[in-house]
């Protein structure tokens, strides 16, 4: 690929990214509580209320997206050639680049925006560690071969001052470009520049890619055998809008629900004088009813006027509808009800496990979705450190280890492990189920052996157990 071809590819991918960006911004706006503000049934209603409750939003997208993301704790990788322990070299690199903190943000964006990206940066020297950054889906895009699924191009864009910048990655080359952020300026530069969406090279020639493959890795959420991953909050956004519409009615109703509503009958409309430039009265005009309602003013100028009243409306209906919507959100997103409603009283451990069964399955499915991408990230990190082909194959065929996705209390764990031990399960298997981390497993087993060595009676008991 020469520089002109790379320039054309940057223009194509940046256009596709521009088309994708509004959807991503909308989803993340709902996640932050910025897009799902109070809704109003009419423009008149909005004009009166929108400034009174400005900033209020009943945000349900956040707990739905956060629930699975907070349980995705990546621990490390066990290579195919050494499945009993973590790869220490990769673990050191992961800790060096603050992988735990960075990935936790990526899982949340992945759930809400339906995709996230990881970029591996080669080390400057063989003695240094490579770097790993997780990129925002508004600024990254990967194009893959539709037949083989292999990544052909990766593009990263960003804004610095008044200019846009982009870096295109291919398996062989890295090409860098820039353009003015003001579209009108580069459209006036020349027809050729406008044809390439203003992108101009920053270097005379593309640079070689030291990794030999696209270092930008896309992590997609669940899809339907197509290239359009589904966001965890797509179905929640409309329900959140509905709830905020109900909140607008409810807040407006609360404003006057403390007293019965009054109505004046048999009276003329109140009027106000109309003054000329000199301040002289030249006529009268009716006071707008909207102003009377807003200011809660009662003006009765006519003899025989009568005031009637009716009782305030029942606001319980609003709460009932909101509760049903929350139930729908919990059912449709497999979010445990106690994550959304704080009404758990004396719930048993078994009841909580049943309530969280859907979320546990959902998190397991999300882990399956990101596992291929995370394997590629681990392989690229090893490749950036000069790993040979045999090690790269062992990493690719290895196993990712994640933290337990099901919460259990200490008493539950102790009870389960005690029953497994009574059933004759080996101690190492029980420890692996309990602590997960292979490094901790070895340490715990060493402590157990040290205790046995210090207690002769325990050695006799263990020998009798092994003999039987």
Secondary structure, DSSP 4 states (H G I P E B T S, - for coil): --HHHHHHHHHHHHHHHHHHHHHHHHHHHHHHTSSS----SSHHHHHHHTTTTTT-----HHHHHHHHHTT--EEEEE-TT-TTS--HHHHHHHHHTTHHHHHHHHHHHHHHHSEEEEEEE--SSTTSPPEEEEEPTTSEEEEE-TTT--EEEEEEEEEETTEEEEEEE-SSEEEEEEEES-HHHHHHH-HHHHHTTT-EESSSSPEE-TTSS--EEEEE---SSSS-PPPTTHHHHHHHHHHHHHHHHHHHHHTTTTS-EEEEES-PPPEEEEE-TTS-EEEEEEPPHHHHHHHT-----STT-EEEEEPPP-THHHHHHHHHHHHHHHHHHT--HHHH-----S--HHHHHHHTHHHHHHHHHHHHHHHHHHHHHHHHHHHHTT--HHHHHHHHTSEEEE--SS---HHHHHHHHHHHHHTT--HHHHHHHHH--HHHHHHHHHHHHHHHHH-HHHHHHHHHHHH-
